[in-house]
């Protein structure tokens, strides 16, 4: 009997010790697991915070206003509700002005500059097959824009002209001016002289790409340039090309037109050029046939990425709705139509 009681007592003590040990282990496990979960939560929280920081900084970044916005040109309203603060549409044959809006305002013109660059190269009669090398001098230090034409790349003058006019390649345009006889200073001087010869009195150039906001003109002046340049078959062909491939070493680079309207069957475009820098907004010039009429269209300082194209579409539909011939129809912006703006 005593032995049985002793055995039962030992079993109870042992069971109690095991239970205490098990509880301690469970407690340690729970504590450890809880700590690990807390660490994961903290770590996860840190990751989320790190990911969100750039978004906040990007949202807080101040957008550079265009010269037109600073001058209040977007306050001018028009019957077509265009998003471009500057617009000018003229019949190329009759010289009849169909639409004007702040057409005398002098603003940065971005890559519309390349149309004058292309005109000088085409008129120079320099050999188009001659190879021109991209150098460090062609790298954009003004805006820091990228290019697929690496320093050391060699392309023919004709290929550089094609890329400059069709896809607005900045290094190509700069190389064209730099490689001109006499170098870049001579070329820029010729750009300004040619503008004056054409009667573009509100136009000035400081470089051949349009990256500088000091390249400036008015819509009326640019209409003059488009009118003259549209008579050059090389400029017409290259500026309206939908795409082009160039072989660079072992690579083949595909370039496309910056103006998607050239692929639109509703449009019959003879010459075109797009442009954009923050100071200029979205820009577009074209010579196109609409409703049987050859029109010159200029749109400057458009606020949205695709709004310059939408503005061109609005004008096309409007012209198509007008019974021919047009007589004394000149929609004018409600204000600031004759104001000029020149930067310091």
KACOR-V369135 format. One line per field, one symbol per residue. phi: phi as a letter, one per 30 degrees, with the letter a starting at -180 (. if undefined). A space follows every 10 residues. Layout:
phi->???
//
This chain:
phi->.edddddddd dddddddddd dddddddddd dddddddddd dddddddedd ddeddddddd dddddddddd diddddcbdc hddddbaabb dddciddcab ahdcdcbech ddedddeddd ddddiddddd dbcdcddcdd cdcidcaddd ejdcbdeddd ddddddchdd dddddddddd ejideddddd edddddddid dccbbbaccj dddddbacdd ddddddeddd dcdddddddc ddaacbcbic cccccbddcd ddcdddcbcc aaacaabedc idbabacbcb hicdccbbbb hddcdcdddd dddddddddd ddddddbhcb dbddaidcdc bbdd
//
